[in-house]
Amino acid sequence: MNAAGVAEAADFIDESLQWESTWERAEEHERRYGAGLEYYGASVGAVRGSIRNAGRRYPEMTHDDVTALASALWARPVFERRLAAVVLLQSAVASLRHSDLTRIEGFLRSAHVPDLVDPLAVDVVGAMLQRLTGQDAARARAVLARWAGADDAWLRRAAVLAHLPAFRSGDGDDDAFRRTVRAISGVQRNRSPEVEEAIALVRSSGAP
């Protein structure tokens, strides 16, 4: 799929989302998430359906096609487009690489709402960490260690929540989670409610 094909797929998804939108839901989303994003008013089910339909329409998408399409969807600050990018990455998580964390970091820095940050952290980054091995896993862990010490609260939240899938499945790494919390404590002079909430959630799943 070339650049024109990626743009066509993004337009197909965008049109699907707008077709499924309502102004009542758009207003509800704005009340819930704030005015920093635009809202079509499409439901989560409609977002997931748009990605399924795109997969049927463009069945030959490669790893590079998926990541380029995710970026194309994310480029416009529309909540439903960005949620569609998250769902797309969730659907392709088995093919994602540690090098994709750079792109995902950009998404996290501009997400600003838990309903985008959390599925990226848990279902994309956390799932990747469970699958990667060897040097790829070590490089991914190094990226998360940097996120834990970042000045961006949403990156710190993501660094915490990325541990959640492993603890939910009984394979959590206690020492790695403690290192994440220590790194956060080193930069977080004023307690961030977004990060503290994430720590409490992972601890409720068995983390120390």
C-alpha positions in Angstrom: 0.0 0.0 0.0 1.5 3.3 -1.1 0.9 6.7 0.5 -2.2 7.2 -1.7 -3.6 3.9 -0.5 -3.0 4.8 3.2 -4.8 8.1 2.6 -7.7 6.3 0.9 -8.0 3.8 3.8 -8.0 6.7 6.3 -10.7 8.5 4.4 -12.8 5.3 4.3 -12.5 5.0 8.1 -13.2 8.7 8.6 -16.3 8.5 6.4 -17.6 5.4 8.3 -17.1 7.2 11.6 -19.0 10.3 10.5 -21.8 8.2 9.1 -22.3 6.6 12.5 -22.1 9.8 14.5 -24.7 11.7 16.4 -24.5 15.3 17.7 -25.9 14.1 21.1 -23.0 11.7 21.5 -20.5 14.4 20.3 -21.8 16.8 23.0 -21.6 14.0 25.6 -18.0 13.2 24.6 -17.0 16.9 24.8 -18.5 17.1 28.3 -16.6 14.0 29.4 -13.2 14.6 27.8 -13.0 18.4 27.4 -12.5 20.8 24.5 -9.0 19.8 23.6 -10.3 17.4 20.9 -13.0 17.4 18.2 -15.7 14.8 18.4 -17.8 13.2 15.7 -20.1 11.4 18.2 -19.5 7.8 17.0 -19.8 5.0 19.5 -16.9 2.7 20.5 -18.8 -0.1 18.7 -18.9 2.0 15.5 -15.1 2.7 15.8 -14.4 -1.0 16.1 -16.7 -1.8 13.2 -14.9 0.8 11.0 -11.6 -0.9 11.6 -13.1 -4.4 10.9 -14.6 -3.1 7.7 -11.3 -1.5 6.7 -9.5 -4.8 7.3 -11.9 -6.5 4.9 -11.6 -3.8 2.3 -7.8 -3.7 2.6 -6.8 -7.3 3.5 -3.2 -7.1 2.4 -2.0 -4.4 4.8 1.6 -5.0 6.0 3.1 -3.9 9.3 4.2 -0.6 7.6 0.8 0.0 6.2 -0.8 -0.5 9.6 1.6 1.9 11.4 1.3 4.5 8.6 -2.5 4.3 8.7 -2.5 4.7 12.5 -0.4 7.8 12.1 -2.7 9.2 9.4 -5.8 8.6 11.6 -4.0 10.2 14.6 -2.9 13.2 12.7 -6.2 15.0 13.0 -7.2 15.8 16.7 -10.6 14.0 16.4 -11.3 11.6 19.3 -12.9 8.9 17.2 -10.1 8.9 14.6 -7.5 8.6 17.4 -9.5 5.8 19.0 -9.7 4.1 15.6 -5.9 4.3 15.5 -5.7 2.6 18.9 -8.1 -0.2 17.8 -6.1 -0.7 14.6 -2.9 -1.1 16.6 -4.7 -3.5 19.0 -5.8 -5.6 16.1 -2.2 -5.8 14.7 -0.3 -6.1 18.0 1.1 -9.5 17.1 3.1 -7.8 14.3 4.3 -4.7 16.1 8.0 -4.2 16.9 9.9 -2.5 19.7 10.8 0.2 17.2 7.1 1.1 17.0 7.3 2.5 20.6 8.7 5.7 19.2 5.5 6.3 17.2 3.4 5.2 20.1 5.2 7.6 22.4 4.2 10.5 20.1 0.6 9.3 20.4 0.7 9.1 24.2 2.2 12.6 24.5 -0.7 14.1 22.5 -3.5 11.8 23.8 -4.4 13.7 27.0 -7.4 11.5 27.9 -7.3 8.1 29.7 -9.6 6.6 27.1 -6.8 6.9 24.6 -3.8 6.5 26.8 -5.0 3.4 28.7 -5.7 1.1 25.8 -2.5 2.1 24.1 -0.6 1.4 27.3 -2.3 -1.9 28.3 -3.5 -3.5 25.1 -0.7 -2.4 22.8 2.5 -1.7 24.8 1.7 -4.2 27.6 0.8 -6.9 25.1 4.0 -6.2 23.1 6.1 -6.6 26.3 4.5 -10.0 26.9 5.4 -11.1 23.4 8.9 -9.7 22.8 12.0 -11.6 23.7 15.8 -11.2 23.9 17.2 -7.9 22.7 13.9 -6.6 21.5 12.4 -7.0 24.9 15.4 -5.4 26.5 15.1 -2.4 24.2 11.4 -2.1 24.9 12.0 -2.2 28.6 14.6 0.6 28.3 12.0 2.8 26.5 9.5 2.2 29.3 12.2 3.1 31.9 12.6 6.4 30.1 8.9 7.0 30.1 8.8 6.4 33.9 11.2 9.2 34.4 9.6 11.5 31.8 8.2 15.0 32.6 4.9 14.0 30.9 2.4 12.5 33.3 0.7 10.5 30.6 3.9 8.8 29.6 4.5 7.9 33.3 0.9 6.6 33.5 1.6 4.4 30.4 4.9 3.1 31.9 2.9 1.9 34.9 -0.1 0.5 33.0 2.1 -1.4 30.6 2.8 -3.8 33.5 -0.9 -4.6 33.9 -1.3 -7.5 31.4 1.5 -9.4 32.9 0.2 -9.1 36.4 -3.3 -10.0 35.3 -2.0 -13.2 33.7 0.1 -14.0 36.8 3.5 -13.3 35.1 4.2 -9.9 36.5 7.7 -8.8 37.3 7.8 -7.4 40.8 11.3 -6.0 40.6 10.5 -4.3 37.2 7.4 -2.7 38.7 9.2 -1.5 41.7 11.9 0.1 39.5 9.1 1.9 37.5 7.6 3.3 40.7 11.0 4.4 42.0 11.7 6.2 38.7 8.4 8.0 38.9 9.0 9.0 42.5 12.2 10.6 41.4 10.6 13.0 39.0 7.1 13.4 40.5 7.5 16.2 43.0 3.8 16.8 43.1 1.7 13.6 43.1 -0.1 13.2 39.8 -3.6 11.8 40.2 -3.4 10.1 36.8 -0.2 8.3 37.7 -1.2 7.4 41.3 -4.5 5.9 40.0 -2.5 3.7 37.5 -0.2 2.5 40.3 -3.1 1.6 42.5 -4.8 -0.3 39.6 -1.7 -2.4 38.9 -1.2 -3.1 42.6 -4.8 -4.3 42.8 -3.9 -6.9 40.2 -1.1 -8.3 42.3 1.9 -5.9 41.9 3.9 -5.1 45.1 
